[in-house]
């Protein structure tokens, strides 16, 4: 009787060990690999897409929001997670915030194809947002293949902006007030408050006092000609520079400096 009990116990233990081994084998799918650490972890990034830039307490689109981060905010990536059909980065956002943000809100050198993604975002934007996004692209990707096309576009956008700024300045500046002071007329134009946000981007507008018009100074066109002389965009940039010279020769131009 004792012998039969020992055999039964041995069979029970053997069966349990076999079942455990099979369960562990099923939990590891054939061909599975160990988790690979994301290249993004430890990298620096910049907030660009404000429509997706909500910093959250947890990696979820339904998690409590800490704040919406502004374009240009620099962050440090600490981890990754996926939830609600999107990828999140855990970030440290100086000076004193941290949390989770949707991956597509950030751009940098840590992820392949980000320059292409930002170039497309520039193309699909409009107004001041388009100018601000292009400026961010130039800061992030100095050697991108998309830089020549965006340099040409950037200059054209700013020359179009100069036309609008000229109309606004001429309609808003009070000629009687300007005449009543000892300040030169061109100084009123170069202190026009609508120039402020362009100055913050390092953009310079010239002012022609004879025609009372602003003109883009042309830095992006000249960079295009100097750094990408063999590109198709370079010849177009040269036409813009020649046209700018002609416009300024109609009067003495002053610079709206940084």
BELFENDA-V238421 format. One record per pair of residues at least 12 apart in sequence whose ideal C-beta (glycine too) atoms are under 10 Angstrom apart, sorted by sequence separation. I is the first residue (numbers start at 1). J is the second residue. If there is no record, write none. Layout:
<<I,J> <I,J>>
This chain:
<<54,66> <55,67> <77,89> <78,90> <79,91> <88,100> <89,101> <121,133> <122,134> <138,150> <173,185> <195,207> <204,216> <205,217> <206,218> <221,233> <224,236> <225,237> <54,67> <55,68> <76,89> <77,90> <78,91> <88,101> <89,102> <104,117> <121,134> <122,135> <137,150> <138,151> <175,188> <192,205> <203,216> <204,217> <221,234> <224,237> <225,238> <53,67> <54,68> <55,69> <75,89> <76,90> <77,91> <78,92> <88,102> <89,103> <91,105> <107,121> <119,133> <122,136> <137,151> <174,188> <203,217> <204,218> <223,237> <224,238> <53,68> <54,69> <75,90> <76,91> <77,92> <87,102> <88,103> <89,104> <91,106> <118,133> <119,134> <121,136> <122,137> <135,150> <173,188> <190,205> <192,207> <204,219> <221,236> <222,237> <225,240> <52,68> <53,69> <75,91> <76,92> <86,102> <87,103> <89,105> <118,134> <121,137> <134,150> <138,154> <173,189> <189,205> <190,206> <198,214> <203,219> <221,237> <222,238> <224,240> <225,241> <51,68> <52,69> <53,70> <74,91> <75,92> <76,93> <83,100> <86,103> <87,104> <88,105> <89,106> <104,121> <133,150> <134,151> <137,154> <190,207> <202,219> <203,220> <220,237> <221,238> <224,241> <50,68> <53,71> <55,73> <73,91> <74,92> <75,93> <76,94> <84,102> <86,104> <118,136> <119,137> <173,191> <189,207> <198,216> <221,239> <222,240> <50,69> <74,93> <75,94> <81,100> <118,137> <134,153> <135,154> <169,188> <170,189> <173,192> <188,207> <189,208> <195,214> <218,237> <221,240> <222,241> <50,70> <53,73> <55,75> <59,79> <63,83> <73,93> <74,94> <78,98> <80,100> <134,154> <169,189> <172,192> <187,207> <189,209> <194,214> <220,240> <221,241> <47,68> <50,71> <59,80> <60,81> <62,83> <63,84> <73,94> <79,100> <82,103> <89,110> <133,154> <134,155> <169,190> <172,193> <186,207> <221,242> <47,69> <49,71> <50,72> <53,75> <59,81> <61,83> <62,84> <69,91> <75,97> <76,98> <78,100> <81,103> <115,137> <118,140> <119,141> <131,153> <170,192> <172,194> <185,207> <186,208> <192,214> <218,240> <221,243> <222,244> <46,69> <47,70> <48,71> <50,73> <58,81> <59,82> <60,83> <61,84> <75,98> <80,103> <114,137> <118,141> <123,146> <130,153> <131,154> <134,157> <166,189> <169,192> <186,209> <189,212> <218,241> <221,244> <47,71> <48,72> <59,83> <60,84> <61,85> <69,93> <73,97> <75,99> <77,101> <122,146> <130,154> <134,158> <165,189> <168,192> <169,193> <185,209> <189,213> <190,214> <216,240> <46,71> <47,72> <48,73> <58,83> <59,84> <61,86> <63,88> <115,140> <116,141> <119,144> <168,193> <169,194> <184,209> <189,214> <218,243> <46,72> <47,73> <60,86> <67,93> <75,101> <77,103> <107,133> <114,140> <115,141> <118,144> <119,145> <120,146> <123,149> <131,157> <166,192> <168,194> <169,195> <186,212> <218,244> <46,73> <47,74> <59,86> <61,88> <66,93> <114,141> <119,146> <122,149> <123,150> <130,157> <131,158> <165,192> <185,212> <217,244> <218,245> <45,73> <46,74> <47,75> <59,87> <60,88> <69,97> <73,101> <115,143> <116,144> <118,146> <119,147> <122,150> <215,243> <216,244> <45,74> <46,75> <59,88> <77,106> <107,136> <115,144> <116,145> <128,157> <165,194> <215,244> <44,74> <45,75> <58,88> <59,89> <67,97> <69,99> <75,105> <107,137> <114,144> <115,145> <116,146> <119,149> <123,153> <127,157> <131,161> <164,194> <165,195> <218,248> <44,75> <45,76> <59,90> <66,97> <75,106> <77,108> <109,140> <115,146> <119,150> <122,153> <126,157> <217,248> <43,75> <44,76> <45,77> <56,88> <58,90> <66,98> <67,99> <69,101> <73,105> <74,106> <108,140> <109,141> <115,147> <118,150> <122,154> <215,247> <43,76> <44,77> <66,99> <68,101> <73,106> <75,108> <77,110> <107,140> <108,141> <128,161> <161,194> <165,198> <215,248> <42,76> <43,77> <52,86> <56,90> <65,99> <66,100> <71,105> <74,108> <77,111> <107,141> <119,153> <127,161> <213,247> <41,76> <42,77> <43,78> <64,99> <66,101> <115,150> <122,157> <213,248> <41,77> <42,78> <55,91> <63,99> <69,105> <162,198> <211,247> <217,253> <40,77> <41,78> <42,79> <63,100> <68,105> <69,106> <161,198> <211,248> <213,250> <39,77> <40,78> <41,79> <55,93> <169,207> <206,244> <210,248> <213,251> <215,253> <217,255> <38,77> <40,79> <41,80> <166,205> <173,212> <208,247> <211,250> <212,251> <214,253> <217,256> <40,80> <59,99> <60,100> <158,198> <165,205> <208,248> <210,250> <211,251> <213,253> <217,257> <38,79> <39,80> <57,98> <58,99> <59,100> <61,102> <162,203> <166,207> <206,247> <207,248> <208,249> <210,251> <215,256> <37,79> <38,80> <55,97> <57,99> <58,100> <59,101> <161,203> <165,207> <166,208> <170,212> <206,248> <208,250> <209,251> <210,252> <211,253> <214,256> <37,80> <55,98> <56,99> <57,100> <59,102> <158,201> <162,205> <169,212> <170,213> <208,251> <209,252> <210,253> <45,89> <47,91> <55,99> <56,100> <161,205> <162,206> <169,213> <207,251> <208,252> <209,253> <54,99> <55,100> <56,101> <158,203> <162,207> <166,211> <169,214> <207,252> <208,253> <209,254> <43,89> <45,91> <47,93> <54,100> <55,101> <56,102> <158,204> <159,205> <166,212> <167,213> <168,214> <207,253> <208,254> <40,87> <44,91> <54,101> <55,102> <158,205> <166,213> <167,214> <206,253> <207,254> <41,89> <53,101> <54,102> <165,213> <166,214> <205,253> <206,254> <207,255> <38,87> <40,89> <41,90> <52,101> <53,102> <154,203> <165,214> <166,215> <205,254> <206,255> <207,256> <52,102> <55,105> <163,213> <164,214> <165,215> <205,255> <206,256> <38,89> <40,91> <51,102> <52,103> <53,104> <54,105> <162,213> <163,214> <165,216> <204,255> <205,256> <206,257> <52,104> <53,105> <162,214> <163,215> <204,256> <205,257> <49,102> <51,104> <52,105> <53,106> <161,214> <162,215> <163,216> <203,256> <204,257> <47,101> <51,105> <52,106> <162,216> <204,258> <49,104> <50,105> <159,214> <161,216> <162,217> <203,258> <45,101> <48,104> <49,105> <158,214> <159,215> <160,216> <202,258> <48,105> <49,106> <158,215> <159,216> <199,256> <201,258> <45,103> <47,105> <48,106> <49,107> <71,129> <158,216> <159,217> <198,256> <199,257> <200,258> <46,105> <47,106> <48,107> <157,216> <158,217> <159,218> <199,258> <45,105> <46,106> <47,107> <48,108> <72,132> <156,216> <158,218> <198,258> <45,106> <46,107> <71,132> <155,216> <158,219> <195,256> <44,106> <45,107> <46,108> <71,133> <139,201> <154,216> <155,217> <158,220> <159,221> <40,103> <43,106> <45,108> <72,135> <135,198> <138,201> <139,202> <155,218> <157,220> <158,221> <44,108> <45,109> <72,136> <138,202> <155,219> <156,220> <190,254> <192,256> <38,103> <43,108> <44,109> <45,110> <71,136> <132,197> <135,200> <136,201> <154,219> <155,220> <156,221> <189,254> <190,255> <191,256> <40,106> <43,109> <44,110> <45,111> <48,114> <131,197> <132,198> <135,201> <154,220> <155,221> <186,252> <190,256> <43,110> <72,139> <131,198> <134,201> <135,202> <153,220> <154,221> <155,222> <186,253> <187,254> <189,256> <190,257> <40,108> <42,110> <43,111> <46,114> <49,117> <132,200> <135,203> <151,219> <152,220> <155,223> <186,254> <41,110> <45,114> <48,117> <49,118> <128,197> <132,201> <151,220> <152,221> <154,223> <155,224> <186,255> <40,110> <48,118> <128,198> <131,201> <150,220> <151,221> <154,224> <184,254> <186,256> <39,110> <40,111> <151,222> <38,110> <39,111> <46,118> <49,121> <131,203> <151,223> <152,224> <38,111> <39,112> <48,121> <128,201> <147,220> <151,224> <48,122> <150,224> <151,225> <148,223> <149,224> <147,223> <148,224> <151,227> <152,228> <147,224> <151,228> <50,129> <148,227> <149,228> <152,231> <147,227> <148,228> <151,231> <152,232> <153,233> <156,236> <147,228> <152,233> <155,236> <156,237> <159,240> <138,220> <148,230> <149,231> <151,233> <152,234> <155,237> <145,228> <148,231> <149,232> <150,233> <151,234> <48,132> <49,133> <143,227> <147,231> <148,232> <149,233> <152,236> <156,240> <159,243> <48,133> <135,220> <138,223> <142,227> <148,233> <152,237> <155,240> <159,244> <162,247> <134,220> <145,231> <147,233> <148,234> <151,237> <155,241> <48,136> <148,236> <152,240> <159,247> <47,136> <48,137> <148,237> <155,244> <46,136> <165,256> <48,140> <46,139> <46,140> <162,256> <45,140> <72,200>>
